[in-house]
């Protein structure tokens, strides 16, 4: 995959890419911890640089729901959306809202050519609903 986008194959790049593939919606600190367990001494900056390169080449996608740290996923190129638990921050993929990209048609495109829509659904995940049925699920977003 790295060679296909003209990136050199390095141990940190392979480790970060594998981590994102194995852990959907993973945050940067978790990526650093997982990569360090596998490779040993890898700097924060090295991981940030790899994530930047992987995102720029389209191998991973960066998402940042309101009130959340940046997260990364390997599911790219299909304009899917996300549902986020407002209590615990859990994230799940939601397939395109209607048909093919951009999935939604704006009421006024202001002359733009729209090629992608980003939708974030907010709610309460099943675990949080079972734990506290009266929680409206908005704590994580505030």
VENMO-V325567 format. One line per field, one symbol per residue. ss: DSSP state (@ for helix, = for strand, . for the rest). phi: phi as a letter, one per 20 degrees, with the letter a starting at -180 (. if undefined). A space follows every 10 residues. Layout:
ss=???
phi=???
//
This chain:
ss=..@@@..... @@@@@@@@@@ @@...==@@@ @@@@@@@@@. ...@@@@@@@ @@@@@@.... ===....... ===....... =====..... ====...... .......... .........= ===..@@@@@ @.......@@ @.
phi=.fffdmdfec gfffffffff fecgmeefff fgfffffedn fdfgffffff ffffffenfc decbggmdff ccbefcnclf dcdcffedng ccfcfggbme gemcdffbel nfeecbcdcc edacfgffff fbfeffmdgf ef
//
